[in-house]
Amino acid sequence: MASILNVDKIRATGSTNDALQVQSNGFVIPKAGGIIQVQKSSTQFSNNDTTSSSYAEVSSNYRVAFTPVTTSSYLKLDFYFHGVVGDNTRMGVRFYVSSNSDYSSASVVTSGSFDEALRTGDFSSGRFFGRYILSEFYTAHTDTSTLYFTPYFNRGAGSGDVRIGDNGGPSFVMITEIAE
């Protein structure tokens, strides 16, 4: 026989502060700073290159559909990637968000903040590479409708190519909803 315990808040004995809130959709909302949910894109090992100065989607494989549980939360957007830039070249990386699954109305999350995610000088090796994380917060959601996030990149300056996913290094997007 199954038992059901219906609650909307959990509080420690003798405390006046709620430890957890239970929403009608079944999600448990922790205290401020607690993790509500995490979504991750597929992990990619293939190269994505560009020599364009215009921002373009890195790959549709990094897209994440994310439905916030609450409007009073922070969404932490992380793009973990292996990046390579040519000699005297600059790579920009940005997150874009859309309310449409076809990304037809995608807009930049933070304009200009990561126009120099990677930048090289005059190196004798001709290339610069390493592991990087683009990390930013998104708090513009006003309801719990699904949002669609994806990273874009460009060659902001120079004549070399810029690449994400070189040398088989794993790259992926992870979105974490954090209680406010």
C-alpha angles and dihedrals in degrees: 000000000000122000125211124207112193114203137153097190137024119209131177117245110270093014127115093200124088112236095195139005121212115211125211090252089061098254116136112221113208126208119282112304095024121126115251100181144337129213125186134192121229114282112252129203100175128101123257113190135183139175093180122117089210118087113251134174111274092218136324086237088077095057117123124193106208128184112194115223093211137015092226096069140094121241111212110205117201128180111189110194147157106233135192129188129185126239114299091001135131128211124203121201126188139167118238125198131200136179089213124077090222090058090231092142100037116155132184115267096213116011117224097351096117103029087126103042087143129012131173135199127202104312123176090222090059095221138066123202143164147127117298141178125209105200129177142147127246118200102155096101110117098180139017097265117135115270126199120217130188136159123246128194141187144177100254096185141353134046103267126093125259120219139189119199099024122164094017095290112157118249129186146150121240125187121195124191111213125193114245 
